[in-house]
Amino acid sequence: MRAFVTGGTGFIGSNLTKRLVQTGHDVVVTGTITEQRIPDSVTLLTPGLVGIDWRRIGKIDVLFHLAANNDTESQDAEEMYHANVEASRELFERVVRSGCKQIVYASSTAVYGISPSSCVEGKTQLSSTTPYGKSKAMLERFAQDFQNRNPQVTLAGLRFCNVYGPAENHKGRRASMIYQLARQMQAGSRPRIFRSGEQKREWLYVEDAVDALLRAAGASGVVNCGTGHPWSFNEIVRTLNEVLGTSLEPEYFDNPRPDSYQSHVQCDMGLAKEKIGFEARIDLRAGIAKYKNSGALTR
């Protein structure tokens, strides 16, 4: 199989790229040398989707579209739309014209906005209040329309929920809170979390995220990509203390974005199991332990 991975030097993309190479596939990626190192056998097209030589991509079997502006705090709606919707439009059209019939793209549970209950595909209203979340909802609508116009193509979207794990160290403030809190605690600082620490999120280890992407190739529709089991930030700090061998109490501070912050995210994972056969294998404690043992939490 010949795979094209956009954002292939990024966090999830580099993990996916390495898995594809390990399993014997030919891989072309877009990305940048300032992110993660990828195997020498991979064809790297830079910089990102802007200005690349499309002729170098050639015939591909499957597109994994992970490149995006993922700055969840950005208020630049125009730039977010250009990066996450318009760039995807050109990409999908080009790869399908070259014969690609399988597309998998990254969406986000940010599309749900401030949901008071479990997030269920097709039932929970999409009500994001951020430019990032709105752009991902627009990408999903475009993708559905694109598939309607190209019935020979399978097109699957994964609503990722807080992915963490090795190869996110280049992301700075956009890295997962698991990484950021662990780094604070390893430096001997109290972990800083919003008051009262009972906000709950789901956390998906990157190995599971890669499994979901591979399973989604050949499927169509949009599914949640989480664990179905949210953890509070207080629970995260306790778990980090256990795994890291520390005993640091949280330092609480006020949430500066209470009107747009998702304080409770819990995904219904029934459709993901039905459509792509995906169930997360690694719970949060096991994931943090794997992360620590990989050595990546010290970088």
TIPANU-944619 format. One record per residue: residue in one letter; z, y, x of N, C-alpha, C in turn. Coordinates in nm, 2 decimals. Layout:
// residues N
R rest    npz    npy    npx   capz   capy   capx    cpz    cpy    cpx
R    a      Z      Y      X      Z      Y      X      Z      Y      X
...
This chain:
// residues 299
R rest    npz    npy    npx   capz   capy   capx    cpz    cpy    cpx
R    m   0.00  -0.12   0.08   0.00   0.00   0.00   0.00   0.12   0.09
R    r  -0.08   0.22   0.05  -0.08   0.35   0.12  -0.01   0.45   0.03
R    a   0.10   0.51   0.08   0.19   0.60   0.00   0.18   0.74   0.06
R    f   0.19   0.84  -0.03   0.19   0.98   0.01   0.33   1.03  -0.04
R    v   0.41   1.08   0.05   0.54   1.13   0.02   0.55   1.28   0.05
R    t   0.56   1.36  -0.05   0.58   1.50  -0.03   0.73   1.53   0.00
R    g   0.76   1.62   0.09   0.90   1.64   0.13   0.95   1.52   0.21
R    g   0.86   1.45   0.28   0.89   1.33   0.35   0.98   1.34   0.47
R    t   1.00   1.47   0.52   1.10   1.49   0.62   1.23   1.54   0.57
R    g   1.24   1.56   0.44   1.36   1.60   0.38   1.47   1.49   0.36
R    f   1.57   1.52   0.28   1.68   1.43   0.27   1.64   1.29   0.20
R    i   1.60   1.30   0.07   1.56   1.17   0.01   1.43   1.13   0.06
R    g   1.34   1.22   0.09   1.21   1.18   0.14   1.21   1.11   0.27
R    s   1.29   1.15   0.36   1.30   1.08   0.49   1.35   0.94   0.48
R    n   1.45   0.92   0.39   1.51   0.79   0.36   1.40   0.70   0.30
R    l   1.33   0.75   0.20   1.22   0.68   0.14   1.11   0.64   0.24
R    t   1.07   0.74   0.32   0.97   0.72   0.42   1.00   0.60   0.52
R    k   1.13   0.60   0.56   1.17   0.50   0.65   1.17   0.36   0.58
R    r   1.21   0.36   0.46   1.21   0.23   0.38   1.07   0.18   0.37
R    l   0.97   0.27   0.34   0.83   0.23   0.32   0.78   0.17   0.45
R    v   0.81   0.24   0.56   0.76   0.19   0.69   0.82   0.05   0.72
R    q   0.95   0.04   0.70   1.02  -0.09   0.73   0.96  -0.20   0.65
R    t   0.91  -0.17   0.53   0.85  -0.28   0.45   0.70  -0.29   0.46
R    g   0.64  -0.23   0.56   0.51  -0.26   0.60   0.40  -0.17   0.54
R    h   0.44  -0.06   0.48   0.34   0.03   0.41   0.29   0.14   0.50
R    d   0.17   0.18   0.48   0.10   0.30   0.54   0.15   0.42   0.47
R    v   0.20   0.52   0.55   0.26   0.64   0.49   0.21   0.77   0.55
R    v   0.18   0.86   0.46   0.15   1.00   0.49   0.25   1.09   0.42
R    v   0.30   1.19   0.50   0.40   1.27   0.44   0.37   1.42   0.47
R    t   0.42   1.51   0.38   0.43   1.65   0.41   0.57   1.68   0.45
R    g   0.59   1.78   0.53   0.72   1.82   0.57   0.72   1.91   0.69
R    t   0.83   1.91   0.76   0.85   2.00   0.88   0.93   1.94   0.98
R    i   0.90   1.97   1.11   0.98   1.91   1.22   1.12   1.96   1.23
R    t   1.16   2.07   1.15   1.29   2.12   1.16   1.39   2.04   1.07
R    e   1.34   1.94   1.00   1.42   1.86   0.91   1.46   1.73   0.98
R    q   1.42   1.62   0.92   1.46   1.49   0.97   1.35   1.43   1.05
R    r   1.39   1.35   1.15   1.29   1.28   1.23   1.24   1.15   1.15
R    i   1.11   1.13   1.15   1.05   1.02   1.08   0.98   0.93   1.18
R    p   0.95   0.80   1.15   0.89   0.71   1.24   0.75   0.76   1.29
R    d   0.72   0.73   1.42   0.60   0.78   1.48   0.47   0.73   1.41
R    s   0.48   0.62   1.34   0.36   0.56   1.28   0.32   0.64   1.15
R    v   0.41   0.73   1.11   0.38   0.81   0.99   0.29   0.93   1.02
R    t   0.19   0.96   0.93   0.11   1.08   0.95   0.18   1.19   0.88
R    l   0.21   1.29   0.96   0.29   1.41   0.92   0.19   1.53   0.90
R    l   0.19   1.58   0.78   0.11   1.70   0.75   0.20   1.82   0.73
R    t   0.18   1.93   0.81   0.27   2.04   0.80   0.18   2.17   0.77
R    p   0.24   2.27   0.72   0.38   2.29   0.67   0.39   2.27   0.52
R    g   0.45   2.16   0.48   0.47   2.13   0.34   0.34   2.12   0.26
R    l   0.34   2.17   0.14   0.21   2.16   0.06   0.13   2.28   0.08
R    v   0.17   2.38   0.16   0.09   2.50   0.17   0.00   2.50   0.29
R    g  -0.13   2.51   0.27  -0.22   2.51   0.38  -0.25   2.38   0.45
R    i  -0.22   2.27   0.39  -0.25   2.14   0.45  -0.39   2.10   0.43
R    d  -0.44   2.02   0.52  -0.58   1.97   0.52  -0.58   1.85   0.42
R    w  -0.63   1.87   0.30  -0.62   1.76   0.20  -0.71   1.65   0.24
R    r  -0.81   1.67   0.32  -0.90   1.56   0.37  -0.83   1.46   0.45
R    r  -0.72   1.50   0.52  -0.64   1.41   0.60  -0.56   1.31   0.52
R    i  -0.54   1.33   0.39  -0.46   1.24   0.31  -0.54   1.12   0.27
R    g  -0.67   1.14   0.24  -0.75   1.02   0.21  -0.71   0.95   0.08
R    k  -0.76   0.83   0.07  -0.72   0.75  -0.05  -0.58   0.70  -0.04
R    i  -0.51   0.72  -0.15  -0.37   0.67  -0.16  -0.35   0.59  -0.28
R    d  -0.25   0.50  -0.28  -0.22   0.42  -0.39  -0.11   0.47  -0.48
R    v  -0.01   0.54  -0.42   0.10   0.60  -0.49   0.15   0.73  -0.43
R    l   0.18   0.82  -0.52   0.24   0.95  -0.47   0.38   0.95  -0.51
R    f   0.47   0.98  -0.41   0.61   1.01  -0.44   0.63   1.16  -0.41
R    h   0.65   1.24  -0.52   0.65   1.38  -0.51   0.80   1.43  -0.51
R    l   0.85   1.46  -0.39   0.99   1.50  -0.37   1.00   1.65  -0.32
R    a   0.89   1.71  -0.27   0.90   1.84  -0.22   0.93   1.94  -0.34
R    a   1.02   2.03  -0.31   1.06   2.13  -0.42   1.14   2.24  -0.36
R    n   1.15   2.35  -0.43   1.25   2.45  -0.40   1.38   2.40  -0.48
R    n   1.48   2.35  -0.40   1.59   2.29  -0.47   1.72   2.38  -0.45
R    d   1.70   2.51  -0.44   1.81   2.60  -0.43   1.86   2.63  -0.57
R    t   1.96   2.56  -0.61   2.01   2.57  -0.75   2.08   2.70  -0.78
R    e   2.11   2.78  -0.67   2.17   2.91  -0.70   2.07   3.03  -0.70
R    s   1.94   3.00  -0.67   1.84   3.10  -0.66   1.81   3.16  -0.80
R    q   1.80   3.29  -0.81   1.76   3.35  -0.94   1.62   3.40  -0.94
R    d   1.54   3.36  -0.84   1.40   3.40  -0.84   1.31   3.30  -0.92
R    a   1.30   3.33  -1.05   1.23   3.24  -1.14   1.09   3.23  -1.11
R    e   1.02   3.33  -1.06   0.88   3.33  -1.03   0.85   3.24  -0.91
R    e   0.93   3.25  -0.81   0.91   3.16  -0.69   0.94   3.02  -0.73
R    m   1.05   3.00  -0.81   1.08   2.86  -0.85   0.97   2.80  -0.93
R    y   0.91   2.87  -1.02   0.80   2.82  -1.10   0.68   2.79  -1.01
R    h   0.65   2.88  -0.91   0.53   2.86  -0.82   0.56   2.73  -0.74
R    a   0.68   2.72  -0.68   0.70   2.60  -0.59   0.71   2.47  -0.67
R    n   0.78   2.47  -0.79   0.81   2.34  -0.85   0.71   2.30  -0.96
R    v   0.63   2.40  -1.01   0.54   2.36  -1.12   0.40   2.38  -1.08
R    e   0.36   2.50  -1.03   0.22   2.53  -0.99   0.18   2.44  -0.88
R    a   0.26   2.43  -0.77   0.23   2.34  -0.66   0.21   2.20  -0.70
R    s   0.29   2.15  -0.80   0.28   2.02  -0.85   0.15   2.00  -0.92
R    r   0.11   2.10  -1.00  -0.01   2.09  -1.07  -0.13   2.06  -0.98
R    e  -0.14   2.14  -0.88  -0.26   2.12  -0.78  -0.25   1.99  -0.72
R    l  -0.13   1.95  -0.68  -0.11   1.82  -0.61  -0.15   1.70  -0.70
R    f  -0.10   1.70  -0.82  -0.14   1.59  -0.91  -0.29   1.58  -0.93
R    e  -0.35   1.69  -0.95  -0.49   1.70  -0.98  -0.57   1.65  -0.86
R    r  -0.53   1.69  -0.74  -0.60   1.64  -0.62  -0.59   1.49  -0.59
R    v  -0.47   1.44  -0.60  -0.45   1.30  -0.57  -0.52   1.21  -0.67
R    v  -0.52   1.25  -0.80  -0.58   1.17  -0.90  -0.73   1.17  -0.88
R    r  -0.79   1.29  -0.84  -0.93   1.29  -0.81  -0.97   1.20  -0.70
R    s  -0.88   1.18  -0.61  -0.90   1.09  -0.49  -0.87   0.94  -0.52
R    g  -0.84   0.91  -0.65  -0.82   0.77  -0.69  -0.68   0.72  -0.71
R    c  -0.58   0.81  -0.68  -0.44   0.76  -0.70  -0.41   0.74  -0.85
R    k  -0.34   0.63  -0.88  -0.31   0.59  -1.02  -0.16   0.58  -1.05
R    q  -0.08   0.60  -0.95   0.07   0.59  -0.96   0.13   0.72  -0.91
R    i   0.21   0.79  -0.99   0.28   0.91  -0.94   0.43   0.89  -0.99
R    v   0.52   0.92  -0.89   0.66   0.93  -0.92   0.71   1.06  -0.87
R    y   0.78   1.14  -0.95   0.82   1.27  -0.91   0.97   1.29  -0.94
R    a   1.03   1.38  -0.86   1.18   1.41  -0.87   1.20   1.52  -0.97
R    s   1.28   1.49  -1.07   1.33   1.59  -1.16   1.48   1.60  -1.13
R    s   1.56   1.65  -1.23   1.70   1.67  -1.20   1.78   1.67  -1.33
R    t   1.91   1.63  -1.33   1.99   1.64  -1.44   2.03   1.79  -1.47
R    a   1.98   1.88  -1.38   2.00   2.02  -1.41   1.92   2.07  -1.53
R    v   1.83   1.99  -1.58   1.75   2.02  -1.70   1.84   2.02  -1.82
R    y   1.95   1.95  -1.82   2.04   1.94  -1.93   2.13   2.06  -1.95
R    g   2.15   2.14  -1.85   2.23   2.26  -1.86   2.37   2.22  -1.89
R    i   2.44   2.30  -1.96   2.59   2.28  -1.99   2.59   2.19  -2.12
R    s   2.59   2.06  -2.09   2.59   1.96  -2.20   2.74   1.91  -2.23
R    p   2.78   1.91  -2.35   2.92   1.87  -2.38   2.94   1.72  -2.39
R    s   2.83   1.65  -2.38   2.84   1.50  -2.40   2.75   1.43  -2.30
R    s   2.75   1.30  -2.31   2.66   1.22  -2.23   2.52   1.26  -2.24
R    c   2.45   1.26  -2.12   2.31   1.31  -2.12   2.22   1.19  -2.15
R    v   2.14   1.20  -2.26   2.06   1.09  -2.30   1.91   1.14  -2.31
R    e   1.82   1.08  -2.25   1.68   1.12  -2.25   1.63   1.12  -2.39
R    g   1.56   1.23  -2.43   1.50   1.24  -2.56   1.59   1.27  -2.67
R    k   1.72   1.28  -2.65   1.82   1.31  -2.75   1.90   1.43  -2.71
R    t   1.95   1.44  -2.59   2.03   1.56  -2.55   1.93   1.68  -2.52
R    q   1.96   1.79  -2.58   1.87   1.91  -2.57   1.87   1.95  -2.43
R    l   1.75   1.99  -2.38   1.74   2.05  -2.24   1.77   2.20  -2.26
R    s   1.88   2.24  -2.19   1.92   2.38  -2.21   1.97   2.44  -2.08
R    s   1.90   2.42  -1.97   1.94   2.47  -1.84   1.94   2.63  -1.85
R    t   2.03   2.69  -1.78   2.04   2.83  -1.77   2.00   2.88  -1.64
R    t   1.96   2.79  -1.55   1.92   2.83  -1.41   1.77   2.82  -1.39
R    p   1.71   2.91  -1.31   1.57   2.90  -1.28   1.53   2.76  -1.22
R    y   1.62   2.70  -1.14   1.59   2.57  -1.09   1.58   2.46  -1.20
R    g   1.68   2.46  -1.29   1.68   2.36  -1.40   1.56   2.39  -1.49
R    k   1.53   2.51  -1.52   1.42   2.54  -1.61   1.28   2.50  -1.55
R    s   1.27   2.52  -1.42   1.14   2.48  -1.35   1.13   2.33  -1.36
R    k   1.23   2.25  -1.34   1.22   2.11  -1.35   1.19   2.06  -1.49
R    a   1.24   2.13  -1.60   1.20   2.10  -1.73   1.05   2.13  -1.76
R    m   1.01   2.24  -1.70   0.86   2.27  -1.71   0.78   2.17  -1.64
R    l   0.82   2.12  -1.53   0.75   2.02  -1.45   0.74   1.89  -1.54
R    e   0.85   1.85  -1.60   0.84   1.74  -1.69   0.74   1.75  -1.80
R    r   0.74   1.87  -1.86   0.64   1.90  -1.97   0.50   1.89  -1.92
R    f   0.48   1.95  -1.80   0.34   1.95  -1.74   0.30   1.80  -1.72
R    a   0.40   1.73  -1.66   0.37   1.59  -1.62   0.33   1.50  -1.75
R    q   0.40   1.53  -1.86   0.36   1.45  -1.98   0.22   1.49  -2.03
R    d   0.19   1.62  -2.02   0.06   1.67  -2.06  -0.05   1.61  -1.97
R    f  -0.01   1.61  -1.84  -0.11   1.56  -1.74  -0.14   1.41  -1.77
R    q  -0.04   1.33  -1.80  -0.06   1.19  -1.83  -0.14   1.17  -1.96
R    n  -0.12   1.26  -2.06  -0.19   1.25  -2.18  -0.34   1.27  -2.15
R    r  -0.37   1.36  -2.06  -0.51   1.38  -2.02  -0.57   1.28  -1.92
R    n  -0.48   1.20  -1.86  -0.52   1.11  -1.76  -0.46   0.97  -1.79
R    p  -0.50   0.90  -1.90  -0.43   0.78  -1.94  -0.43   0.67  -1.84
R    q  -0.52   0.68  -1.74  -0.53   0.57  -1.64  -0.42   0.58  -1.53
R    v  -0.35   0.69  -1.54  -0.24   0.72  -1.44  -0.10   0.69  -1.50
R    t  -0.02   0.62  -1.42   0.12   0.61  -1.46   0.20   0.72  -1.39
R    l   0.29   0.78  -1.47   0.36   0.90  -1.41   0.50   0.90  -1.46
R    a   0.59   0.87  -1.36   0.74   0.86  -1.39   0.82   0.97  -1.32
R    g   0.91   1.03  -1.40   1.00   1.13  -1.35   1.14   1.08  -1.34
R    l   1.21   1.11  -1.24   1.35   1.06  -1.22   1.44   1.19  -1.22
R    r   1.54   1.19  -1.32   1.63   1.30  -1.32   1.75   1.27  -1.23
R    f   1.74   1.30  -1.11   1.84   1.27  -1.01   1.97   1.35  -1.03
R    c   2.08   1.29  -1.00   2.21   1.35  -1.02   2.29   1.34  -0.89
R    n   2.30   1.45  -0.82   2.39   1.46  -0.70   2.37   1.35  -0.61
R    v   2.26   1.34  -0.54   2.24   1.24  -0.44   2.31   1.28  -0.31
R    y   2.37   1.19  -0.24   2.44   1.22  -0.11   2.41   1.10  -0.02
R    g   2.44   1.13   0.11   2.42   1.02   0.21   2.36   1.07   0.34
R    p   2.33   0.98   0.43   2.27   1.02   0.56   2.14   1.09   0.55
R    a   2.12   1.19   0.64   1.99   1.27   0.65   1.99   1.39   0.56
R    e   2.11   1.44   0.52   2.12   1.56   0.45   2.18   1.68   0.53
R    n   2.21   1.65   0.66   2.28   1.75   0.74   2.20   1.87   0.77
R    h   2.06   1.87   0.75   1.98   1.99   0.78   1.99   2.09   0.66
R    k   2.05   2.05   0.55   2.04   2.13   0.43   2.13   2.25   0.42
R    g   2.23   2.25   0.51   2.32   2.37   0.50   2.40   2.37   0.37
R    r   2.41   2.49   0.31   2.49   2.50   0.18   2.43   2.42   0.07
R    r   2.30   2.37   0.08   2.24   2.29  -0.02   2.28   2.15  -0.01
R    a   2.35   2.11   0.10   2.39   1.97   0.11   2.49   1.93   0.00
R    s   2.51   1.80  -0.02   2.60   1.76  -0.13   2.74   1.81  -0.10
R    m   2.82   1.82  -0.21   2.96   1.85  -0.19   3.03   1.74  -0.12
R    i   2.99   1.62  -0.13   3.05   1.51  -0.05   3.04   1.54   0.09
R    y   2.93   1.58   0.14   2.91   1.61   0.28   2.99   1.74   0.32
R    q   2.98   1.84   0.24   3.05   1.97   0.27   3.20   1.95   0.27
R    l   3.26   1.88   0.17   3.40   1.86   0.17   3.45   1.77   0.29
R    a   3.37   1.67   0.32   3.40   1.58   0.43   3.41   1.66   0.56
R    r   3.31   1.74   0.58   3.30   1.82   0.70   3.42   1.92   0.71
R    q   3.46   1.98   0.60   3.58   2.06   0.60   3.70   1.98   0.64
R    m   3.72   1.87   0.59   3.84   1.79   0.61   3.84   1.73   0.75
R    q   3.73   1.69   0.80   3.72   1.64   0.94   3.76   1.75   1.04
R    a   3.74   1.87   1.00   3.77   1.99   1.09   3.92   2.03   1.07
R    g   3.99   1.96   0.98   4.13   1.98   0.96   4.16   2.09   0.86
R    s   4.05   2.13   0.78   4.07   2.24   0.68   4.09   2.17   0.54
R    r   4.17   2.24   0.46   4.18   2.19   0.32   4.05   2.21   0.25
R    p   4.01   2.10   0.17   3.88   2.11   0.10   3.89   2.21  -0.01
R    r   3.78   2.30  -0.02   3.78   2.40  -0.12   3.70   2.36  -0.24
R    i   3.76   2.36  -0.36   3.70   2.32  -0.48   3.73   2.42  -0.59
R    f   3.65   2.42  -0.70   3.68   2.51  -0.81   3.81   2.47  -0.88
R    r   3.88   2.57  -0.93   4.00   2.54  -1.01   3.95   2.48  -1.14
R    s   4.01   2.38  -1.19   4.13   2.30  -1.16   4.09   2.17  -1.09
R    g   3.97   2.15  -1.05   3.92   2.03  -0.98   3.89   1.91  -1.07
R    e   3.90   1.94  -1.21   3.87   1.83  -1.30   3.73   1.83  -1.35
R    q   3.65   1.92  -1.30   3.50   1.91  -1.33   3.45   1.78  -1.28
R    k   3.36   1.72  -1.36   3.31   1.58  -1.33   3.16   1.58  -1.31
R    r   3.12   1.51  -1.21   2.98   1.48  -1.18   2.96   1.34  -1.15
R    e   2.83   1.30  -1.15   2.80   1.16  -1.10   2.74   1.18  -0.96
R    w   2.76   1.08  -0.88   2.72   1.09  -0.74   2.64   0.96  -0.70
R    l   2.52   0.98  -0.66   2.43   0.87  -0.63   2.40   0.86  -0.48
R    y   2.43   0.74  -0.43   2.41   0.72  -0.28   2.26   0.71  -0.26
R    v   2.22   0.77  -0.15   2.07   0.78  -0.12   2.00   0.65  -0.12
R    e   2.06   0.54  -0.08   2.00   0.41  -0.08   1.96   0.37  -0.22
R    d   2.05   0.40  -0.32   2.02   0.37  -0.46   1.90   0.46  -0.51
R    a   1.90   0.59  -0.46   1.80   0.68  -0.50   1.66   0.63  -0.46
R    v   1.65   0.58  -0.33   1.53   0.52  -0.28   1.49   0.40  -0.36
R    d   1.58   0.31  -0.40   1.55   0.19  -0.48   1.49   0.24  -0.61
R    a   1.55   0.34  -0.67   1.50   0.39  -0.80   1.35   0.44  -0.79
R    l   1.33   0.51  -0.68   1.19   0.56  -0.66   1.09   0.45  -0.65
R    l   1.12   0.35  -0.57   1.03   0.23  -0.56   1.01   0.16  -0.69
R    r   1.12   0.14  -0.76   1.11   0.07  -0.89   1.03   0.15  -0.99
R    a   1.03   0.28  -0.98   0.96   0.36  -1.08   0.80   0.36  -1.06
R    a   0.76   0.32  -0.94   0.61   0.32  -0.92   0.55   0.22  -1.02
R    g   0.45   0.27  -1.09   0.39   0.19  -1.19   0.44   0.21  -1.33
R    a   0.55   0.28  -1.35   0.61   0.31  -1.48   0.58   0.45  -1.53
R    s   0.60   0.48  -1.65   0.57   0.61  -1.71   0.69   0.66  -1.79
R    g   0.71   0.79  -1.80   0.82   0.85  -1.87   0.92   0.91  -1.78
R    v   1.03   0.97  -1.84   1.13   1.03  -1.76   1.26   0.96  -1.79
R    v   1.34   0.93  -1.68   1.47   0.86  -1.70   1.57   0.92  -1.61
R    n   1.70   0.91  -1.65   1.81   0.95  -1.57   1.82   0.87  -1.45
R    c   1.87   0.93  -1.34   1.89   0.85  -1.22   2.03   0.89  -1.16
R    g   2.12   0.82  -1.21   2.26   0.84  -1.17   2.33   0.70  -1.17
R    t   2.46   0.71  -1.20   2.54   0.58  -1.20   2.60   0.55  -1.34
R    g   2.61   0.66  -1.42   2.67   0.64  -1.55   2.82   0.66  -1.55
R    h   2.88   0.69  -1.42   3.02   0.70  -1.41   3.06   0.82  -1.33
R    p   3.10   0.93  -1.40   3.13   1.06  -1.33   3.27   1.05  -1.26
R    w   3.28   1.13  -1.16   3.41   1.14  -1.08   3.45   1.29  -1.08
R    s   3.57   1.32  -1.09   3.62   1.46  -1.08   3.63   1.50  -0.93
R    f   3.63   1.63  -0.91   3.64   1.67  -0.77   3.77   1.64  -0.71
R    n   3.88   1.63  -0.79   4.01   1.59  -0.74   4.00   1.44  -0.70
R    e   3.93   1.36  -0.77   3.91   1.22  -0.73   3.83   1.21  -0.61
R    i   3.73   1.29  -0.59   3.65   1.29  -0.47   3.74   1.32  -0.35
R    v   3.82   1.43  -0.36   3.91   1.46  -0.25   4.00   1.35  -0.21
R    r   4.06   1.28  -0.32   4.15   1.17  -0.29   4.08   1.06  -0.22
R    t   3.96   1.03  -0.26   3.88   0.92  -0.20   3.84   0.96  -0.06
R    l   3.80   1.08  -0.03   3.77   1.12   0.10   3.89   1.11   0.19
R    n   4.01   1.15   0.14   4.13   1.13   0.22   4.15   0.99   0.26
R    e   4.13   0.90   0.16   4.15   0.75   0.19   4.05   0.70   0.30
R    v   3.92   0.74   0.28   3.82   0.69   0.37   3.83   0.75   0.51
R    l   3.86   0.88   0.51   3.86   0.96   0.64   3.99   0.95   0.71
R    g   4.10   0.90   0.64   4.23   0.89   0.70   4.30   1.02   0.72
R    t   4.27   1.11   0.62   4.33   1.24   0.62   4.43   1.25   0.50
R    s   4.50   1.36   0.50   4.60   1.38   0.38   4.60   1.53   0.35
R    l   4.48   1.58   0.31   4.47   1.73   0.29   4.46   1.76   0.14
R    e   4.54   1.85   0.09   4.54   1.89  -0.05   4.43   1.99  -0.07
R    p   4.37   1.99  -0.19   4.26   2.09  -0.22   4.31   2.23  -0.22
R    e   4.22   2.32  -0.18   4.24   2.46  -0.20   4.15   2.51  -0.31
R    y   4.22   2.55  -0.42   4.14   2.58  -0.54   4.10   2.73  -0.54
R    f   3.98   2.76  -0.60   3.94   2.90  -0.61   3.86   2.91  -0.74
R    d   3.84   3.03  -0.79   3.78   3.05  -0.92   3.63   3.03  -0.91
R    n   3.57   2.97  -1.01   3.43   2.94  -1.02   3.36   3.08  -1.05
R    p   3.27   3.12  -0.96   3.20   3.25  -0.98   3.09   3.24  -1.08
R    r   3.05   3.12  -1.12   2.94   3.11  -1.22   2.98   3.02  -1.34
R    p   3.08   3.06  -1.41   3.13   2.97  -1.52   3.03   2.96  -1.63
R    d   2.94   3.06  -1.65   2.84   3.05  -1.76   2.72   2.96  -1.74
R    s   2.70   2.92  -1.61   2.58   2.84  -1.58   2.62   2.71  -1.51
R    y   2.74   2.69  -1.47   2.79   2.58  -1.40   2.80   2.45  -1.49
R    q   2.75   2.34  -1.44   2.76   2.22  -1.52   2.90   2.16  -1.48
R    s   2.99   2.17  -1.57   3.13   2.12  -1.54   3.15   1.97  -1.58
R    h   3.05   1.91  -1.65   3.06   1.77  -1.69   2.92   1.71  -1.69
R    v   2.89   1.62  -1.61   2.76   1.55  -1.61   2.79   1.40  -1.61
R    q   2.74   1.34  -1.72   2.75   1.20  -1.73   2.62   1.15  -1.80
R    c   2.55   1.06  -1.73   2.42   1.01  -1.77   2.43   0.88  -1.84
R    d   2.35   0.87  -1.95   2.33   0.74  -2.01   2.22   0.67  -1.93
R    m   2.25   0.55  -1.88   2.16   0.49  -1.79   2.08   0.37  -1.85
R    g   2.09   0.36  -1.98   2.02   0.25  -2.05   1.87   0.25  -2.04
R    l   1.81   0.37  -2.05   1.66   0.38  -2.04   1.61   0.35  -1.90
R    a   1.69   0.39  -1.80   1.65   0.36  -1.66   1.65   0.21  -1.64
R    k   1.75   0.14  -1.69   1.75  -0.01  -1.68   1.64  -0.07  -1.76
R    e   1.61  -0.02  -1.87   1.50  -0.07  -1.96   1.36  -0.05  -1.90
R    k   1.34   0.07  -1.85   1.20   0.11  -1.81   1.17   0.07  -1.67
R    i   1.27   0.09  -1.57   1.23   0.06  -1.43   1.33  -0.04  -1.37
R    g   1.42  -0.10  -1.45   1.51  -0.20  -1.40   1.61  -0.15  -1.30
R    f   1.65  -0.03  -1.32   1.74   0.03  -1.22   1.88   0.04  -1.26
R    e   1.97   0.00  -1.18   2.12   0.02  -1.19   2.17   0.05  -1.05
R    a   2.25   0.15  -1.04   2.31   0.18  -0.91   2.40   0.07  -0.87
R    r   2.39   0.04  -0.74   2.47  -0.07  -0.68   2.60  -0.02  -0.61
R    i   2.59   0.10  -0.56   2.70   0.15  -0.47   2.78   0.26  -0.54
R    d   2.91   0.23  -0.57   3.00   0.33  -0.63   3.04   0.43  -0.53
R    l   3.11   0.53  -0.57   3.14   0.65  -0.49   3.22   0.61  -0.37
R    r   3.33   0.53  -0.39   3.41   0.49  -0.27   3.33   0.41  -0.17
R    a   3.25   0.32  -0.21   3.17   0.24  -0.12   3.07   0.33  -0.05
R    g   3.01   0.42  -0.13   2.91   0.51  -0.07   2.97   0.60   0.04
R    i   3.09   0.66   0.01   3.15   0.74   0.11   3.18   0.66   0.24
R    a   3.23   0.54   0.22   3.26   0.45   0.33   3.13   0.42   0.41
R    k   3.02   0.39   0.34   2.90   0.36   0.41   2.85   0.49   0.49
R    y   2.87   0.60   0.42   2.83   0.73   0.48   2.91   0.75   0.61
R    k   3.04   0.73   0.61   3.12   0.75   0.73   3.08   0.65   0.84
R    n   3.06   0.52   0.80   3.03   0.42   0.90   2.89   0.44   0.96
R    s   2.80   0.52   0.89   2.67   0.54   0.95   2.68   0.65   1.06
R    g   2.79   0.72   1.07   2.80   0.82   1.17   2.74   0.96   1.13
R    a   2.67   0.96   1.01   2.60   1.08   0.97   2.70   1.19   0.92
R    l   2.82   1.16   0.89   2.92   1.26   0.84   2.97   1.34   0.95
R    t   2.94   1.30   1.08   2.99   1.38   1.19   2.88   1.47   1.24
R    r   2.77   1.47   1.18   2.66   1.56   1.23   2.63   1.67   1.13
